[in-house]
Amino acid sequence: MIFATGEAVISCCGISLPPLEAEETDALHDVKIETVEDEYYVSVDHEMTKDHSLSFFAAVYDDGIQIAKLYQEGNAEARFKISGLRKFYFYCNRHGLFQKIRPGR
């Protein structure tokens, strides 16, 4: 995973890679966000097999990023601090990058 605060040119094996554009969540990738104490509990009802799974959740804050690596055969869930949260991202190995604006926005 590579992230940048400005424009960047990323290449692999001599091929320039295009930036991923995050899609809004859809029926197959619907995020459930619950408040648990002082954190958000984030989950997606998504299969987690070798062929089709989510690889990470990322929470973007006013002052940084928190990333939760997800594993095949595990659950697509994580907890994130609430303060300063702007947006969630997650990546599906079949359908690409998705985004969800935090609750209340």
DAJOUR-V207381 format. One record per pair of residues at least 12 apart in sequence whose ideal C-beta (glycine too) atoms are under 6 Angstrom apart, sorted by the first residue. I is the first residue (numbers start at 1). GAP is how many residues later the second one is. Records with the same first field share a line. If there is no record, write none. Layout:
# DAJOUR-V207381
I: GAP ; GAP
This chain:
# DAJOUR-V207381
20: 77
22: 67 ; 75 ; 77
23: 75
25: 73 ; 75
29: 69
31: 13 ; 69
33: 70
39: 40 ; 42
40: 40 ; 42
41: 38
42: 15 ; 36
43: 34
44: 32
46: 30
48: 24 ; 25 ; 26 ; 28
50: 22
52: 42
53: 19 ; 40
54: 16 ; 22 ; 36 ; 38
55: 15 ; 36
56: 13 ; 14 ; 35
57: 21 ; 33
58: 31
59: 21 ; 26 ; 29
60: 26 ; 27
61: 23 ; 24
62: 22
66: 14
85: 17
87: 12 ; 14
88: 12
